[in-house]
Amino acid sequence: MLAPLLSAVGASAQQGALAIDGAAAREALARFEGLAQAVRPAGQMPRITDPAVRQALATIWDVRPLDPARRASEADLPVLMPYCEAGSQVLRSYFLFNPRGTGAPDAAANLQTYGDEIMSGFAFSVRCSGATLEAATAFMGSLPADQMNQVRRDGWNRLRLGATQVIRGTLMMLGDASLSSVHADALARALSDSAPRYAAGLEPAERQAIVEVTRTILPAVRLAPVRERLEGFAGVLSGR
């Protein structure tokens, strides 16, 4: 998605603001893949209750480098993009897991079985999407007019579309009354923390559409702290 948009971004000599340890994430991903391979014959995915799995996922889905208090910049993109993609790859492996090995995956069953893993990955994805949008916004703002071509505009549009899809998916989960309080809090906190990044990167019409979805699901949110975070999220996107 980002390759056409960011084709001019290389390994920058400038230090990015996000303290991402890409090497540690790659090593953790390799460990996770080994753990997944070991349990696959039993028709399972690695469980976060296993200390080795928990340690690997904590590194792959580490949200601390995505601290919204730090402004993501163009210089972060060469490390941020593969970091986020690795985390998304693991999240997809749970969502799309099929114990039979063939046929369409049962996403609902996977969500029920691997909810702890999937929700941790989803919260990471919300934060990663916001940080990437912020960094890409900085990149687009730095481009000279003669370098703003249609390929980049198309890539920029796809990036924003992807961000809105992540937000909408998260809001739909938060509107599900069966979602546990722990998972709801993690998702709402990720949206709330990332709200300034989304507000700065999305177009007004995109922000307004997200605000409307948020307001639609609010009556179904039973936990007051979660509802307050979502109201704050909508407020930031509304410019309040």
C-alpha positions in Angstrom: 0.0 0.0 0.0 2.8 2.4 0.9 5.4 1.5 -1.7 4.1 3.9 -4.5 3.4 6.6 -2.0 6.8 6.5 -0.3 9.1 5.5 -3.1 11.4 8.3 -2.3 11.8 7.3 1.3 15.0 5.4 1.9 17.2 4.6 4.9 17.3 8.2 6.3 20.3 9.4 8.2 17.8 11.4 10.3 16.9 9.7 13.6 13.2 9.0 13.8 11.2 9.9 16.9 9.8 6.4 17.5 12.2 4.1 19.3 11.4 1.0 17.3 13.7 -2.0 17.7 13.2 -3.6 14.3 15.8 -6.3 14.9 14.1 -7.5 18.1 10.7 -7.6 16.4 12.2 -9.7 13.5 13.7 -12.1 16.0 10.5 -12.4 17.9 8.6 -13.0 14.7 10.9 -15.8 13.8 10.4 -17.4 17.2 6.6 -17.0 16.9 6.7 -18.7 13.5 8.6 -21.6 15.0 6.1 -21.9 17.8 3.2 -21.8 15.3 4.8 -24.5 13.2 5.2 -26.7 16.3 1.4 -26.7 17.2 0.0 -26.6 13.7 -0.2 -30.4 13.3 -2.5 -30.4 16.3 -4.8 -28.0 14.6 -4.0 -25.1 16.9 -2.3 -21.7 17.0 0.1 -20.6 19.7 -1.6 -19.5 22.9 -0.7 -16.4 24.8 -0.9 -18.4 28.0 2.3 -20.1 27.0 5.1 -18.0 28.5 7.3 -18.4 25.3 4.4 -17.2 23.1 3.5 -14.4 25.4 7.1 -13.2 25.3 7.2 -13.3 21.5 3.9 -11.5 21.1 4.8 -8.9 23.6 7.8 -7.9 21.4 5.9 -8.2 18.1 3.0 -6.2 19.4 4.9 -3.8 21.6 3.0 -0.6 21.5 5.5 1.4 23.6 7.5 2.6 20.6 4.3 3.9 19.1 3.8 6.4 22.0 1.5 9.1 20.7 3.4 11.7 22.7 6.1 11.3 20.1 5.5 12.7 16.7 6.0 10.1 14.0 8.0 11.6 11.1 9.2 10.7 7.6 12.4 9.4 9.2 10.4 6.7 11.1 8.9 5.2 8.0 11.7 2.8 6.9 11.5 1.0 10.3 7.9 1.7 11.1 6.4 0.1 8.0 8.1 -3.4 8.4 7.4 -3.3 12.2 3.7 -2.7 11.6 3.5 -5.2 8.8 5.1 -7.9 11.0 2.5 -7.3 13.7 -0.3 -7.4 11.1 1.0 -10.6 9.7 0.7 -12.3 13.1 -2.8 -10.9 13.6 -3.9 -12.2 10.2 -2.5 -15.6 11.0 -4.9 -15.9 13.9 -7.9 -14.4 12.1 -7.4 -16.6 9.0 -6.4 -19.8 10.8 -8.0 -22.9 9.6 -7.4 -26.0 11.7 -8.4 -28.2 8.7 -5.7 -26.6 6.6 -8.0 -26.1 3.6 -11.2 -24.2 2.9 -12.4 -20.8 4.1 -11.4 -19.9 7.7 -14.1 -19.4 10.3 -13.2 -15.9 11.6 -16.0 -15.9 14.2 -14.7 -19.2 15.7 -11.1 -18.0 15.6 -12.2 -14.8 17.4 -13.9 -16.9 20.1 -11.0 -19.3 20.5 -8.1 -16.8 20.2 -9.8 -13.7 21.4 -7.0 -12.8 23.8 -4.4 -13.0 21.0 -6.6 -11.3 18.4 -7.6 -8.4 20.5 -4.0 -7.7 21.6 -3.1 -7.7 17.9 -6.0 -5.5 17.0 -5.1 -2.9 19.6 -1.6 -2.9 18.2 -3.0 -2.5 14.6 -5.0 0.6 15.7 -1.9 2.3 17.1 0.3 1.3 14.2 -2.2 2.6 11.7 -2.3 5.9 13.5 1.4 6.2 13.7 1.9 5.3 10.0 -0.7 7.8 9.0 1.0 10.5 11.0 4.4 9.7 9.5 3.0 9.5 6.0 1.2 12.8 6.5 4.6 14.4 7.4 6.1 12.8 4.3 3.4 14.1 2.0 3.7 17.6 3.5 7.4 17.6 2.8 7.1 16.8 -0.9 7.9 19.5 -3.4 5.0 20.2 -5.7 6.8 18.6 -8.7 7.1 15.3 -6.8 3.4 15.0 -6.0 2.2 12.7 -8.9 -0.9 10.7 -9.4 0.7 7.5 -8.2 1.5 9.1 -4.8 -2.0 10.6 -4.6 -3.5 7.1 -5.2 -1.2 5.6 -2.6 -2.2 8.3 -0.1 -5.9 7.7 -0.8 -5.4 3.9 -0.2 -3.5 4.6 3.0 -6.3 6.7 4.4 -8.9 4.2 3.3 -6.9 1.5 5.2 -6.9 3.6 8.3 -10.6 4.2 8.2 -11.2 0.4 7.7 -9.1 -0.3 10.8 -11.1 2.2 12.8 -14.5 0.9 11.6 -13.5 -2.7 12.3 -12.5 -1.7 15.8 -15.7 0.3 16.4 -17.8 -2.7 15.2 -16.1 -4.9 17.8 -16.7 -2.3 20.5 -20.4 -2.3 19.6 -20.6 -6.1 20.3 -22.1 -6.6 23.8 -20.3 -9.9 24.1 -16.9 -8.2 24.1 -15.1 -8.6 27.4 -14.4 -5.5 29.5 -10.6 -6.1 29.2 -10.7 -6.3 25.5 -13.1 -3.3 25.1 -10.9 -1.2 27.3 -7.8 -2.0 25.3 -9.4 -1.2 22.0 -11.0 2.0 23.2 -7.8 3.1 24.8 -6.0 2.5 21.5 -8.5 4.6 19.6 -8.4 7.4 22.2 -4.6 7.5 22.3 -4.4 7.6 18.5 -7.2 10.1 17.9 -4.9 13.1 17.3 -3.0 11.1 14.7 -6.2 10.1 12.9 -7.6 13.6 13.1 -4.5 15.1 11.6 -4.2 12.6 8.7 -7.8 11.9 7.6 -9.9 14.2 5.3 -12.8 16.1 6.9 -15.4 13.8 5.2 -13.6 10.7 6.4 -13.4 12.0 9.9 -17.1 12.9 9.9 -18.0 9.4 8.7 -16.0 7.9 11.5 -17.7 10.2 14.1 -21.1 9.0 12.8 -20.2 5.4 13.2 -18.9 6.0 16.7 -22.1 7.7 17.7 -24.1 4.9 16.2 -22.4 2.2 18.4 -22.2 4.3 21.6 -25.7 3.1 22.9 -24.5 -0.5 22.8 -21.3 0.2 24.9 -22.2 -0.8 28.4 -18.9 0.2 30.2 -18.8 3.9 31.2 -15.0 4.2 30.9 -15.1 2.7 27.4 -18.0 5.0 26.4 -16.1 8.0 27.7 -13.0 7.2 25.7 -15.1 6.7 22.5 -16.9 10.0 23.1 -13.4 11.7 23.5 -12.3 10.0 20.3 -15.3 11.3 18.4 -14.7 14.7 19.9 -11.1 14.9 18.7 -12.1 13.8 15.2 -14.9 16.4 15.3 -12.3 19.1 16.1 -13.6 19.7 19.6 
